Amino acid sequence: MLPQQGRRASSQGAPPITGEDDEGGCAFVPLVSICIVTHNASEHVRRCLESIRRRSHVPYELVVIDNASRPETRELLRSQPDLKLALNDENRLWCAGINQAMGMADDRSDYLLLLNPDIEVLADNWLEVMLRIFASDSRIGVVGTAHNYAPTGPMYGWIDGSCFMVRHSLIRALGPFDAERFPWAGAPGLWCARAWKAGWRYRLVNPRDRLLRHDIGASRREYGSEERLPEGVFRAVPSLHDLMYECRIEARRVRQPRRQLDRTFTWLRFFRRSIVASPLMNRTPGGTQCGR
């Protein structure tokens, strides 16, 4: 049997325990189920888990799916008593793994947070920032820290799967990601298009709110060479225009040279001396609005 116990309070920033279980004791009900898929990169996994525990101050649980990692990563995960853990015998890649994690999440949680294991949380209020964005507009279904921009309206891209918070009820309504078509990348794009068609919108966390650090590609680098990567990693991802057409959303291609320049010179914002125009986005108090 795979261990599936919920997270309990500990001395390392665990959420409070609420409610009562069948035996009259305390039962934990998470507000956020944090879902992570791991494959090797044990030091990044350790740093990720430790930063979540240290920086999280709302009720949460940790659901981890390991895709046939090396022994050191598996031993690390087995040593964590607060995980809902599944150890797969093969590398099912990210999409199937994250669907598995969402299926293991507590049905009572209000939100699912899909998080890459090569992320380190930096801000003590990282969960609160994203939750406040949801609270600002009942139409918001997805919130994240990274945006895959495309010059196609009205969506103008989608929230990247590296940090993808979604209403649990919306996953139940629309279903999980399409792991058969998009085993590694692209599934969040199609899913966001389906949600958009259903009337939901997404929001990007203000980039000035530096919530986390992402060491992109930590697991892929451990393969040693691209020739050893699973075939599904290289499957082509359709354009946003094609995804919207598939979902019967009227798409319009736009030219936004100032938007592209701003993306190119993002580093200038760190010095507060940007010489290009601000992004063509509608700024809201609850985050950055990327679509219209």
ABEGO torsion letter per residue (X at the ends): XBBABBBBBBABGBBBBBEBBAAGBBBBBBABBBBBBBBEGAAAAAAAAAAAAAABABBBBBBBBBBGBBAAAAAAAAABAABBBBBBABBAEAAAAAAAAAAABBAABABBBBBBAABBBABAAAAAAAAAAAAABAABABBBABBBBBBBOAAGEBBBAABBBBBAAAAAAAEBBBAAABAABGAAAAAAAAAAAAGBBBBBBBAABBABBBBBGAAAAAAGBAAABBAAAABBBBBAAAAAAAAGBBBBBBBBAAAAAAAAAAAAAAAGABABBBBBBBBBAAEBBABX
